[in-house]
């Protein structure tokens, strides 16, 4: 499932796989192709805003910095024009749907999936 429009290392692949699982489960993406298209679109929309940063810094900022559930929400928001018309930003939307704080179930899934992927945590 690694058909991204940007270079990824092993850690980023693990994080993107977890983000993908959240996109499918909580944001109702149906296929790997839908997920990859959403991630690639998010990347292409956000990357120009940080053209002064190198690729690694950008990847760290947008895919590693926040909890993968929040990143999945941000990806979904950036790919949904209806949400963008209703809300001024992703934070307003996540707060409105009570997901600004990662749901307990998603936090537990992250812990399990990370342990499976890394063999630790």
N, C-alpha and C positions, 0 to 999 in steps of 0.2 A: 504494500500500500504506500510505498514511498515514491510518489511521483510529483514532488514539489517543484516549484519554479525557483527554488533557492537551495543553496547547499546546506545540508544538515549533517551533524555529527551523530554519534551513537546516543548521547544523552538527549539531544533534540528529538531524535526519532522516538525515543521512549516517551518524552513529554507530549509529542504530537499524537502518539498512539493513545495516550490517556485523554488528551483533549478530544480526539476523535470519538472515543467511547462516550464522553459526556455529550458531545454534539448529537450522537445517535440516541442516547437514552433520554436526555432532558430537553433537547431542542428539536427532536423528531427528524433528524437527517436519516435518510433511508439506506443510502449506499455509500461505499467507500468513495466512489466517484463524486458524489455530492459533497462529501466531507472535504476531499482534496480540493475540489473547485472552490469551496467556501474559504478554506485556509489560504489557497493561492490568491484569491481575490482580496482577502483581508491584507495579505502581505503586500500586494501591488498597490492597494489604497494607502496603506500606512507608510510604506518605505520612502516615498518622496518627501514626507514630512521630516525625515531624519537623514537626508542625503549627506549631511556632514559627518555622520557616524559610519564606522566600518561595518561590514556585514555581521561580524560576530557580536558587536555591541548591540546592533539592532535586534538580532535573534534573542540575545539574552534579555533585552528590555521587553520585548513583546511576547516571547514564548516561555521564558524561564522565571521572570520576576514575580508574577502573580500566581496564585493558585490556579491550576489547570481548569477548574470549573469556571472561574471568573474569566479566564482567557477564552474559553468556549463561548461564554455569554457575550463577550466582546466581539468575537468572530461572527456569531449569529446576528448581533445587532448591526454590525457593519455590512452585512449581506442582506439586510431586510429594510427596504425603503419605507414600508409602512411604519415600522418601529421608529425609524429616523424622523418621519413626519410627525409622529405622536410625541416623541421625547427629544429633549435638547441634547442629551448625551446618554451613554450606556449606563452611567451610574444612576441617573434618574430612573431609568427603566428597571434596572436590577433592584433598586430600593422599592419601587412600586410593586413589583411582583414578589417581594420579600426574599430575594436571593442575593442581596448584596453581601450578606453573611452566608458563606458556603453552607448549604443544607447538611445536616448531620450525616445523612445517608451518603451524600457525595463525598464528604470528608473521609468517611470510613472506606468507601470504594477506592478513593485515591490511595489511602494507606495500604490496602490490600493489593491493588494493581501495581503500586510502586514496589512493594515487597516482592511481588512476582517478577517484575522486570529487573530490578536491581539485586534482588536477593538480600535486601537489608531494609532499614527504616523501621 
